[in-house]
Amino acid sequence: MFRSYSLNRMLALFTTVGFGFFLLDTILEHRAILLNEWASLIPVVYSALGIFISGNAAARWNTSTIKTLRVYLLIGMLVGAGGVYYHLADDDDEEKGEATTEQENAAAKPGDTKEKDKPPLAPLAFAGLSAVGLLGTSRIWKVESVEREPITQ
């Protein structure tokens, strides 16, 4: 089935799979705050829509679905940059307001769990996947066609 797909179309299919992994990852990583903070829903909703839009483009592979995917991937660059800003800005607020002393750390019980730090550059994965998808949907780079030699036994 996939042998008839061009490299460009396979890259669009790759973005579909990538959005699926992002959906799974963001649900797992944001599960503690998913319903408490509206901003944590952005990568989840973006990934779910990405599965649909990129899967639709890979399946149909016509001009309108490719253009829709391109626009969506450009938005992905903004989602990635905004996520980095949000992760870094939120960390700065926590450092200013909740500086702990050594005495507070020593008084903490061993079983106490501290909220996991936000990885500041993790949202850039959206921008990276978007870049791969944009390369796949670009008309600038043409796919080389290679003549297949018949298989002889």
Sequence and secondary structure as in RCSB ss.txt:
>XXXX:A:sequence
MFRSYSLNRMLALFTTVGFGFFLLDTILEHRAILLNEWASLIPVVYSALGIFISGNAAARWNTSTIKTLRVYLLI
GMLVGAGGVYYHLADDDDEEKGEATTEQENAAAKPGDTKEKDKPPLAPLAFAGLSAVGLLGTSRIWKVESVEREP
ITQ
>XXXX:A:secstr
 GGGS HHHHHHHHHHHHHHHHHHHHHHHTTTTTTT GGGHHHHHHHHHHHHHHHHHHHH  HHHHHHHHHHHHH
HHHHHHHHHHHHHHHHHHHHHH    HHHHHHS TT        TTTTHHHHHHHHHHHHHH SSS         
   
